[in-house]
Amino acid sequence: MHLDDEACYRALSTRDRRFDGRFFTGVRTTGVYCRPICPAPTPRRRNCVFLPCAAAAEAAGFRPCLRCRPEASPGTPAWLGTSATVSRALRLIDAGALDAGGVPALAERLGIGERHLRRLFLAHLGATPHAVAHTRRVLFARRLLDETRLPIAQVALASGFASVRRFNEAMRGAFRATPSALRRRRGRAPAAPDLVLRLGYRPPLPWATLLAFFAARATPGVEEVIGDAYRRSFEVDGVQGIVTVQPATAAHQLAARIELAGPAALIGIAERLRRLFDLGADPGEIEACLRGDRRLAARLDAVPGVRVPGAFDAFELAVRAVLGQQVSVAAATRLAGRLAHEYGSALRLDPGPGSTLARIFPGPHELARIDARRAGLPRARAAALAALAAAVASGGLALDASRDLESSARELARLPGIGAWTAQLVAMRALREPDAFPAGDLGLRRALGAPGRPATAAEVEAAAERWRPWRAYAAALLWLTPDAPPRRRAAAREPAAA
């Protein structure tokens, strides 16, 4: 990843939030590394080293700054300035690929050799895959020590460490202090016993627009939108939970209140939430590409900071995509609720008064045995879901970032009942491919066509060429702004995207 040192120093000198997480500054005289927004006095240019990620800073011998707290950074967009392979590897690491496995297994999932993967990481990030994963765990643990009352042993588990001993060693190595000492430094403990994670992002974030999108598609019994909050039930590694996400009091953060039936790896849950709301996006980079098209300019003004609505669980989103074929959003939502009721397990946690949360969305093993009549589906649709579920349950289909966009779409499209639209939608919303684009989507065809004459899929595909590599964001923008000011056409109606 190439960094322009002079541009980095200007961003550091002006505390430019647009660059928060895009690079870190190592200060030779103090031995610490900082975010571009660090409130400390700006160091002299000759004392600065600019590094692409926190892991590279630590590999170079710098330790985290205690003032700007690199652990609170909104994160580096995985695709920014890296190769496609490194981008996919970073998404897998964020999903926990190295928490239980090793670098050889990660390289195998990516279809390359271990030595080549290490070379790519060193060339683009200045750190090995193991160092990236290790720094990710250490910084997340520091956040838990500062922001929660979790016992230290649970902090170690929640951060992905295999043992408390390794956790203690890692924290001493990074912060020159034990976890207990770090917790004492935070001063006053959080007033409430609730487990709340703070999720940072680069502003702006169109929270009301995202919330409306999810509200229209909330699976009955599994998801709900109440006021300015999104809520859902989930089960991760056998542990049930409920999460409530809403804007935090601090600027540029969401607060995720999590209730769990037992100890769980919170680092994975936090990453799922970041993917769900696309919190790692860089709005400035994306808008700079899309604003050049006059068809998108007014829409960008209507939805500043556009995000691609994601998925808490990739398989769940894939099921929703299949259910959404050739039906309205409301119909697909009702069918998803029926699947949750018929095949999902009961939620054992109390969701509180007035809540509709009652079920856990069924996984691939449950839906591999789906019955068309019981599910209320046509036989062909039920067969498509059964094939999808069986492929995921057997490990034959990996709904993750281990394959590139073309390969992922091709593997999905091999399954019966799954065409290009469904495959691209899954790649876009579940696999977080920024250039995925369901060109045949009726909503996109209407948005880009003339009044009463939707554009053809080929015309949509041609129009989208200038939006690369952010076609997924252009599609989301067109979906999220059905009533944007028209430009030589009538306003588009809400598309039937799953």
C-alpha positions, 0 to 999 in steps of 0.5 A: 500500500503506497502512502504519500508522506507529504499528504499524510503529514498534512492530514496529521497536521490538520487532524483530518477525520477523513484519514482516520484509520487509513494510516497511522503515524509512528513517532520516532522520539516517543516510540508510539503510533497514533491516529491522524486525529491524535490530540497530542502536539503534532510531531516534527515531520522528520520524526514521523513514519507513516504506516498503512495499518496498526499491525505494521506500526507494531511490527516496526516497534511502535506501541499504541498511543494512550491518548488517541487510542488506535483501538477506537479507529474506524478501521481501514477499508480492506480494499484500499490500496491493496491487492485483491488477494490481500483484500479478501484475506483481510476480510477473512481475518476480520471474520476470525480466520486466524483465531482458530486456524493458521496462516497455511489454512488461510492461504489454502482457502485463498488458493495460493501458497503460504509464502506468497501470501506472506510476501503480499502482506509484507509488500502491501501492509508491512506486516504478516497475516499473523501480525494483523490478526494479533494486533486486531485481537490486542486492540479489541481487548483494550477496548473491552478493558476500557469500556466494559466490566467483563472479567479479565478471563472473559475479555481474553475469550471475547477477544479471540485469545486461546488462553489467559496466559497468552492474553496477558503476554500479548497485552504486556507486549503491546501496552507495557502493562498487565490487563489489570493495570490497563483497567485501573488506568481507565479511571471510573468504571462504566456506570451500567453493567450492560455490555456495550460496544462502541463501533466507530465509522467515518462520517457521514453515516445515513443512519435513518436511511439504513434503518428504513431499509432494514425495517422494511426487510426485518424478518418477523420474530428475528429482527425489529426496528424500534425508534432509532434502534435496530434489534435482532436475535442471533446464535454464534457458536451455540450461544444465543444473544440479542443485540440492539444498535443505535447512535452513540452519544459520542460522535461518529460511533454506534452503540451496540448493546449485547445480551448473551446467554453465555461467554462468547467471542465478541470480536466476531460479533462486533465484526458482523455488526460492522459488516451489517452497517458497512462501517468500514466504508470510506465515503470520501473515496466512494463519492469521489468516483460516483459524483462524476455521473450526473445521474447519481449526483442528486442522490449522493446529496440525498444520502451523504455517506452511502453504505451498502446494507449488509448482513449479520449472517451470510447464509441468512442473507442468501436465503433472503435473496432466494426468497426475494426472487420475483416477489415483493419485499413484503412477500419475501419478508413474510416468507422469511418470518415463516421459515424462522417460525417453522425451522428456527429455534426458540429464543431463550433470552427475554427480549423485554416488554413490547419486543417481537423477538422470539426466534433464531433464524434457521441455519443450513442444517435445518433448512437442508431438510425444508419441506415446501408445504410446511414452508409455504413455498413453491416446490422449485423455490424450496428445492433451491433453498434445500440445495443452497443449505446442503451446499453450505452445510457440507462445506461445498459452498463457502459464503465468505471472502475466500474467492474473488467476485467472479468465482463466488458468483459462478459457484452460487449460480451453479446451484439450482434456482440461483441466477445471476441476480441472486448471486450478485446480490449475495456477493454485494450484501453478504460477501462485501464485494464493493464491485458486485452489481445485480444488473438485472434488478428491476429497481435498477432498470427502472431507475436508469430507464425512461418513464414507463420503459425500464432499461435493459440489463445490458443498458444497466451494465453499460451505464455501470462501467464508469462506477467501477470499482464501487458499483455495489455502492451505486446500486445501493444509492439507487435503491435507497433513494427511490424519491430522489429528484428526477433527471429527465425521468419520473422518480423510481419506485422502491425496488424489490431487492431482498 
